[in-house]
């Protein structure tokens, strides 16, 4: 059974791609997934064929770009790549402004006949 959280997200990805493609067939979809989103890229891949079946995205390639979590310390301004939504800066502070890592977006929809 597919993961329910990712199943709904994948259905939305397919809907976005189909709408963007109009009457054309979708060739490739590129999705950016931040590491802090709690969305599992492998689960999206697993759900994609099921969700795209019978749509203009059937047979398309799903490319997932995993975006690292990059944060800036609010105290000293240094930037850190973190694997979790918290951490400790080299200055000892724990307050961060997240620069990347929370993305979940369809960045490219490529259709047949277009480069």
QUINORJO-V18807 format. One record per pair of residues at least 4 apart in sequence whose ideal C-beta (glycine too) atoms are under 8 Angstrom apart, sorted by the first residue. I is the first residue (numbers start at 0). J is the second residue. D is the distance in Angstrom with one decimal. If there is no record, write none. Layout:
i->I j->J d->D
i->I j->J d->D
//
This chain:
i->1 j->5 d->6.9
i->1 j->6 d->4.8
i->1 j->42 d->7.1
i->1 j->45 d->5.9
i->1 j->46 d->4.8
i->1 j->49 d->6.5
i->2 j->6 d->6.4
i->2 j->39 d->6.9
i->2 j->42 d->4.4
i->2 j->45 d->7.6
i->2 j->46 d->7.4
i->3 j->7 d->6.8
i->4 j->8 d->6.7
i->4 j->37 d->7.8
i->4 j->38 d->7.2
i->4 j->42 d->7.7
i->5 j->9 d->5.9
i->5 j->38 d->6.3
i->5 j->39 d->6.1
i->5 j->42 d->3.8
i->5 j->43 d->5.3
i->5 j->45 d->7.5
i->5 j->46 d->5.4
i->6 j->10 d->6.5
i->6 j->46 d->5.0
i->6 j->49 d->7.8
i->6 j->50 d->7.2
i->7 j->11 d->6.7
i->8 j->12 d->6.5
i->8 j->38 d->6.1
i->8 j->43 d->6.7
i->8 j->103 d->7.3
i->9 j->13 d->6.5
i->9 j->43 d->5.4
i->9 j->46 d->3.9
i->9 j->47 d->5.7
i->9 j->49 d->7.9
i->9 j->50 d->4.5
i->10 j->14 d->6.4
i->10 j->46 d->7.9
i->10 j->50 d->5.0
i->11 j->15 d->6.3
i->12 j->16 d->6.4
i->12 j->28 d->6.5
i->12 j->30 d->5.9
i->12 j->43 d->7.4
i->12 j->47 d->7.7
i->12 j->50 d->7.6
i->12 j->61 d->7.8
i->12 j->105 d->5.8
i->13 j->17 d->6.1
i->13 j->28 d->8.0
i->13 j->47 d->7.6
i->13 j->50 d->4.7
i->13 j->51 d->5.0
i->13 j->54 d->5.7
i->13 j->56 d->5.0
i->14 j->18 d->6.3
i->15 j->19 d->6.3
i->15 j->105 d->4.9
i->15 j->108 d->7.4
i->16 j->20 d->6.1
i->16 j->25 d->5.0
i->16 j->28 d->4.8
i->16 j->55 d->7.7
i->16 j->56 d->5.0
i->16 j->59 d->7.2
i->16 j->105 d->6.4
i->16 j->108 d->4.7
i->17 j->25 d->6.8
i->17 j->54 d->5.3
i->17 j->55 d->4.8
i->17 j->56 d->5.7
i->19 j->105 d->7.7
i->19 j->108 d->4.2
i->20 j->24 d->7.0
i->20 j->25 d->4.8
i->20 j->55 d->5.2
i->20 j->56 d->7.5
i->20 j->108 d->6.0
i->20 j->110 d->4.8
i->22 j->55 d->7.9
i->23 j->55 d->7.0
i->23 j->110 d->3.9
i->23 j->111 d->6.2
i->23 j->112 d->6.7
i->23 j->113 d->7.8
i->24 j->55 d->5.4
i->24 j->58 d->7.7
i->24 j->59 d->7.8
i->24 j->110 d->6.4
i->24 j->111 d->4.7
i->25 j->51 d->7.9
i->25 j->54 d->8.0
i->25 j->55 d->5.3
i->25 j->56 d->4.1
i->25 j->59 d->4.3
i->25 j->108 d->6.2
i->25 j->109 d->7.4
i->25 j->110 d->5.8
i->25 j->111 d->7.8
i->26 j->59 d->5.9
i->26 j->60 d->7.0
i->26 j->109 d->4.7
i->26 j->110 d->5.8
i->26 j->111 d->5.0
i->26 j->113 d->7.8
i->27 j->59 d->6.0
i->27 j->60 d->4.6
i->27 j->61 d->7.9
i->27 j->62 d->6.3
i->27 j->107 d->7.0
i->27 j->108 d->7.7
i->27 j->109 d->4.1
i->28 j->56 d->6.6
i->28 j->59 d->5.8
i->28 j->60 d->7.3
i->28 j->61 d->5.3
i->28 j->62 d->6.9
i->28 j->105 d->6.4
i->28 j->107 d->7.0
i->28 j->108 d->5.7
i->28 j->109 d->7.6
i->29 j->62 d->4.6
i->29 j->63 d->7.8
i->29 j->64 d->6.5
i->29 j->105 d->7.3
i->29 j->106 d->5.0
i->29 j->107 d->3.8
i->29 j->108 d->7.9
i->29 j->109 d->7.9
i->30 j->43 d->7.0
i->30 j->61 d->6.9
i->30 j->62 d->7.2
i->30 j->63 d->5.3
i->30 j->64 d->7.2
i->30 j->103 d->7.6
i->30 j->104 d->7.0
i->30 j->105 d->5.5
i->30 j->106 d->6.9
i->31 j->63 d->8.0
i->31 j->64 d->4.9
i->31 j->66 d->5.4
i->31 j->102 d->4.7
i->31 j->103 d->7.3
i->31 j->104 d->5.3
i->31 j->106 d->5.2
i->32 j->36 d->6.0
i->32 j->38 d->5.4
i->32 j->40 d->5.6
i->32 j->43 d->7.3
i->32 j->63 d->5.7
i->32 j->64 d->7.1
i->32 j->65 d->5.7
i->32 j->66 d->6.6
i->32 j->102 d->6.8
i->32 j->103 d->5.8
i->33 j->65 d->7.9
i->33 j->66 d->4.5
i->33 j->68 d->6.7
i->33 j->99 d->6.4
i->33 j->100 d->4.2
i->33 j->101 d->4.7
i->33 j->102 d->4.1
i->33 j->103 d->6.5
i->34 j->65 d->6.3
i->34 j->66 d->6.6
i->34 j->67 d->6.1
i->34 j->68 d->4.8
i->34 j->82 d->6.9
i->34 j->100 d->5.2
i->35 j->68 d->5.0
i->35 j->83 d->7.9
i->35 j->84 d->5.2
i->35 j->97 d->7.2
i->35 j->100 d->4.2
i->35 j->101 d->5.2
i->36 j->100 d->7.9
i->36 j->101 d->6.3
i->36 j->102 d->7.3
i->36 j->103 d->5.0
i->38 j->42 d->7.5
i->38 j->43 d->6.8
i->38 j->103 d->6.0
i->39 j->43 d->7.0
i->40 j->44 d->6.5
i->40 j->63 d->4.5
i->40 j->65 d->6.0
i->41 j->45 d->6.3
i->42 j->46 d->6.3
i->43 j->47 d->6.3
i->43 j->61 d->7.0
i->43 j->63 d->6.2
i->44 j->61 d->6.2
i->44 j->63 d->6.9
i->45 j->49 d->8.0
i->46 j->50 d->5.5
i->47 j->51 d->5.8
i->47 j->61 d->4.6
i->48 j->52 d->6.6
i->50 j->54 d->7.8
i->51 j->56 d->4.1
i->51 j->57 d->5.0
i->51 j->58 d->7.6
i->51 j->59 d->6.3
i->52 j->57 d->5.6
i->53 j->57 d->6.3
i->62 j->107 d->8.0
i->64 j->106 d->7.5
i->66 j->99 d->5.3
i->66 j->100 d->6.0
i->66 j->102 d->5.1
i->67 j->80 d->5.2
i->67 j->99 d->6.4
i->67 j->100 d->6.3
i->68 j->80 d->6.6
i->68 j->81 d->4.9
i->68 j->82 d->6.8
i->68 j->83 d->7.7
i->68 j->84 d->7.4
i->68 j->97 d->7.0
i->68 j->99 d->6.7
i->68 j->100 d->3.0
i->68 j->101 d->7.9
i->69 j->78 d->6.1
i->69 j->79 d->7.4
i->69 j->80 d->5.5
i->69 j->81 d->7.8
i->69 j->97 d->7.5
i->69 j->98 d->4.4
i->69 j->99 d->4.5
i->69 j->100 d->6.2
i->70 j->78 d->6.9
i->70 j->79 d->5.5
i->70 j->80 d->8.0
i->70 j->81 d->5.7
i->70 j->86 d->7.0
i->70 j->95 d->3.7
i->70 j->96 d->6.6
i->70 j->97 d->5.3
i->70 j->98 d->6.4
i->70 j->100 d->7.6
i->71 j->76 d->6.2
i->71 j->77 d->7.3
i->71 j->78 d->5.1
i->71 j->79 d->8.0
i->71 j->95 d->6.4
i->71 j->96 d->4.8
i->71 j->98 d->5.8
i->72 j->76 d->6.2
i->72 j->77 d->5.1
i->72 j->78 d->7.7
i->72 j->79 d->7.0
i->72 j->88 d->4.0
i->72 j->90 d->6.3
i->72 j->92 d->5.7
i->72 j->94 d->7.2
i->72 j->95 d->6.0
i->73 j->92 d->7.0
i->73 j->94 d->4.4
i->73 j->95 d->6.5
i->73 j->96 d->5.8
i->74 j->88 d->6.8
i->74 j->90 d->5.6
i->74 j->92 d->4.0
i->74 j->94 d->6.6
i->75 j->88 d->6.4
i->75 j->89 d->7.9
i->75 j->90 d->4.4
i->75 j->92 d->7.1
i->77 j->88 d->6.2
i->77 j->89 d->6.4
i->77 j->90 d->7.1
i->78 j->98 d->7.0
i->79 j->86 d->6.2
i->79 j->88 d->6.4
i->79 j->89 d->8.0
i->79 j->95 d->7.5
i->81 j->85 d->7.5
i->81 j->86 d->4.4
i->81 j->95 d->7.8
i->81 j->100 d->7.7
i->85 j->93 d->6.7
i->86 j->93 d->7.0
i->86 j->95 d->7.0
i->87 j->91 d->6.7
i->87 j->92 d->7.5
i->87 j->93 d->5.6
i->88 j->92 d->4.9
i->88 j->93 d->7.2
i->88 j->95 d->7.5
i->97 j->101 d->5.8
i->109 j->113 d->6.3
i->109 j->114 d->8.0
//
